[in-house]
Amino acid sequence: MLRLLESSNHLGRTSVDNGFSANLEVALQRAEMRMVKWMCGIKLQDRVPSKGLKERLRLDDIISVLQQNRLRWYRQVLRKEDNDWVKKCMEYEVKVPGQEVDHRKLEELVEKDCQAHKLNREDAMDRNRWRKQIKDD
C-alpha cells in the first residue's frame, strides 16, 4: 500500500511533516467516509454522523490501519540479514517535488510510527510484543 501511495502523483509521498501529507490524510479520510456511507446505504441528505457509522461497522481509522501495515512490514525488514536488498532499500532517499533541499527517508516515517507506538528495533525480534504495541492505540 505504501508503494501505491509513493508512486501516485495525486495522493502523496512518504514525507510526513509537509502540508501535502496532511492533505493526503484528509483525502484518505474523506474517501473512507464516502465508502462507509455507501456501504451503509446512507445518503448525504440523511445527515447521519460518520463516526457512528464507523462504529456500527467496527472499522478502524484508515490512517491507523496504514500505520499498522507499515510497521508490520518494517518488522519483517528489520529481521532480514544486513546484506538483503530489501533492507538496503531502507537507505534510499525519497525526493519530494518542490523541496530540493529537504529529502526525507522512508525510515524517518517509520521511526515516527515506532515512536508513536513506543517500539524500538529490539522489539522487532519479539513478535508478540510488536503486534500488541501496533494494535494498541
Summary of the structure (lengths in Angstrom):
residues: 137
radius of gyration: 17.3
end to end distance: 20.7
largest distance: 56.7
contacts: 323
relative contact order: 0.13
helix: 64%
strand: 3%
